[in-house]
Amino acid sequence: MHSTHEKVRASAVRNTTMATLSFIHKGVDTMKSQMHSKLILLSALILIAAFGRIIPHPYNMSPIAAMGLLGSAYFSRKWMAVLIPFLATWFSDLFINNVIYAELFNGFTWFYEGSAWVYGSYAMIIMMGYILLNTVTIARIASSSILATSIFFLITNFGAWIGNPMYPQSFEGLMMSYAAGLPFLQGSFVGDLMYSGILFGGFALAGKTLNISIAKTEQI
C-alpha cells in the first residue's frame, strides 16, 4: 500500500512538473512572439516615416528627429535604437538625392555635404531620448521633441559656419549662421512636435489594434 501511494505521489509530482514546464515554455514562446512582433512593427513604422519624406510637405518639416526619439524610447537594445533609424534615414537620403534631386548632384551621391553634422545631431537626439524617454508620457514626448529641434538647430548651423568662407570665422560669424537659420526654426519645432505625436500615437494605436504589447520592459 505504501509503495502504491509513493507511485501515485511521484506520478502527481511528475505530472505537475511537466505541466509547469509546458506552461513556462508556452509563456516564453508567447513572449518571444510578442517581442518579435514589436520589433517588426517598430522598424516598419520608422521605415515608413523615413520614406514619407518623399511626400510633398512644408519645407524643413521632417520625421527624422521623431524617428530617433521613438527608437530611443522603445528599442531596449541601444544599438537598434541607433542603427535602424540611421539606416532608414540613409536609405531615404539615397533615394531623395539620387532620384528626386539627382540633377543637383554630380553622379551618385552616398553622402551629401554637411551630412556628418546632420547625422551627428541625430545621434545626439537619440542619446537625449535614452535619458528623457525612459518613461513615455505626453509631457516627456513634447519636451524631447522641443529639445531635439534645438539640438538639430545648434549642431547643423554650427556645421554650416565652421570653415565656411561665407561667414567670418569668429563668434560674430557663428551668430550670423544661427541668425540665418532662424526663419526655418519654427517649421522644425512644428514638424518635430507633429511627427512625434503621429509616430508615438501611431505606434501605441497599432500595438493595441494588433494586440502587440509595446511595454518598455520587454527586451528586444
PyMOL commands that set and color helices and strands:
alter all, ss='L'
color gray80, all
select helices_A, chain A and resi 2-54+64-74+78-100+102-104+115-132+138-161+171-209
alter helices_A, ss='H'
color red, helices_A
deselect
rebuild
show_as cartoon
